[in-house]
Amino acid sequence: MKKGKRPFGKILMTLMIVFFYLPILYMIIFSFNEGKSLTVFTGFSLRWYQHMLESRDMMEALYTTFSVALIATAVSTAAGTVAAIGLSRSRKIVRNVMEQVNNLPLMNPEIVTAIGFMLLFITFRVGKGYMTMLLAHIAFCTPYVMLSVMPKIRSMDPNIADAAMDLGATPWQALTKAIVPQITPGILSGALIAFTMSVDDFIISYFVTGGGVKNLSIMVYTMSKRINPSINAISTLVVVIITIALAVINLVPVLMAKRETREEIGKRRWVLPGALALCAVLAAVFLLRPEGGDSALPYAGETLYVYMPGEYIGEEVVPDFEARTGATVIMENFDSNEQMYIKVANGEAYDLLIPSDYMIQRLIEEDLLQPLDPSLLTCMDVLNEAVLNPPYDPENTYSVPYFWGTVGIVYDKTKVDLEELKEQGFDIFKNEKYYGDIYLYDSERDSFMMALKALGYSMNTENEEELNAAYDWLEECVQTMKPEIVTDEIIDNMAQGRKALGLIYSGDAAYVMSENENMGFYLPESGTNLWFDSMVIPANAENPELAHEFMNFISEYDIAYDNSSYVGYTSPNEEVAADLSGEGGEFEGIDAYVPRMGYEMDEVFVYNEDTRKIISNLWSKVKIAASNAS
């Protein structure tokens, strides 16, 4: 019987190893992909590693990750070890209470800890950045060290320290020569756990950082929102660094065993490997740390703090702006307009924001923006008239357009007939012919826009009956059609033709169509969302003059061209949009790049807090219905 079980055990172990390491292997392979796709390998190339090394943001994130991890590990290991030793000498009731207190952050949901740290720093008006991230990491790593050290202390003879001092040792010598050697395995285990937790942390880091300081987890999360294969390259680099460190720790003692006695190895087996591993990590971190910029330029020494959506700017825009002005651009990214609003409303200082239309309306109404200075703006004359004087800012008093577009239907022309689309519009998402073959976009605003337009209502309706009707439309859709509700993964998936159709932003559709000639884009005659993302300056901005300079810079032909061609969304610069969509342009023949203009059924979102709450609650119910249906 035992022999019969062994093959099954080996197979199970092999499957577990494959389960754990296949995704890593997949990531490493695609880090060498020539194309931009994250799922289809088109050829071998080192272009994404080159892009990674040239990206200051990625190198700064790498430096921040490992420098914070190493410092937090050293401090938390020392603090946790001393605290554990001190508790072992305390009264039982004190020791039991403190052990429970130590276990609390380990059992606490990480999001609760993160919010607690954030509120603490806000309450005491501590500027968030590198130091707040480091303090938070030290705080949440220390309990793990104590948890690892305490069992070793309990198993140790409690009289060792007293015996050492009876023999003439000082308290410090008793600690370092008698106690620490006995609990070294626990200390090393705690240090490794602390290091791993620090490198791996995302949620706490995300809530306690600021000033453009990002670690790798935040960087990767931001990059994953849109197609950026450099995410594979930088992740592979981290795997290589960690693998080298682990190899050094494990192989050096084996090699040393050939030259030293077992007693000598027992004394020093962790010192040299640990030191070599530490040196390897430090060398990688500091060699890859980005260098500073030129200081002999007009805005040398000044800093521009920008808050904008992730992966929403050309690769060379910021470096070119810094090269021209001498200023340093600190860029933070937000996932949603609502997240951006919370930070701005709470007084966090930025010089430039890039929110969407309805959120700009809210910021204006709440006096959170400052009017632009027309004497500092030279870019308005090059912008398309269609993007000027929008309903949320009629005179462009507060905003300069950044990108604009529509929301429509991306479809596979080999599966979906255009005449059928024209006939059904958004109702095609309820056509059972496409059961299980559609994407819905995980956006409450855009999903309800689709349903309201399909029913013939305004997407800005405040009528609760109409909103409930839209909810019924969406509920029926998710229950009968089994759609996949996604966000930006729709871009790569539709480029690979994985579904028949999906709801998508025009700029993303332009990329999809450029990658796959079988893809089309359709705007229903019932109307859709005409959206604008614009640059605005917060009321508490510290460098509004430099913000105006950035607005002018990014609207220039060359910069706007590079920016729009990289991101795929329509440039407000009229000449750029015409050249990119015209003969020989990157988006020639791709109608998704050029928004529909002057169509009376298209609307711009209007902010209404009461309606937003209703839609948010109803969308949550739609997603629950979708989960139940699947």
ABEGO torsion letter per residue (X at the ends): XAAAAAAAAAAAAAAAAAAAAAAAAAAAAAAABABABAABBAEBBAAAAAAAAABAAAAAAAAAAAAAAAAAAAAAAAAAAAAAAAAAABBAAAAAAAAAAAAAAAABBAAAAAAAAAAAAAAAGBBBEAAAAAAAAAAAAAAAAAAAAAAAAAABBAAAAAAAAAAGBBAAAAAAAAAAAAAAAAAAAAAAAAAAAAAABAAAAAAABBGGBBBAAAAAAAAAABBBAAAAAAAAAAAAAAAAAAAAAAAAAAAAAAABBAAAAAAAAAAAAAAAAAAAAAAAAAAABBBBBBABBAABGBBBBBBBBBGABBAAAAAAAAAAAGBBBBBBBBABAAAAAAAAAAGBBBABBBBBAAAAAAAAAAGABBBBBAAABAAAAABBAAABGBAABAAGAABBBABBEBBBBBBBAAABBAAAAAAAEAAAAABAAABGABBBBBBAAAAAAAAAAAAGBBAABABAAAAAAAAAAAAAAAAAAGBBBBBAAAAAAAAAGABABBBBBAAAAAAAAAABAABBBBBBAAEBBBBBBBBBBBAABABAAAAAAAAAAAABAAAAAAAAAAAGBBBABAAAAAAAABBGBAABGBAAABBBBGBAABBBBBBBAAAAAAAAAAAAAAAAAAAAAX
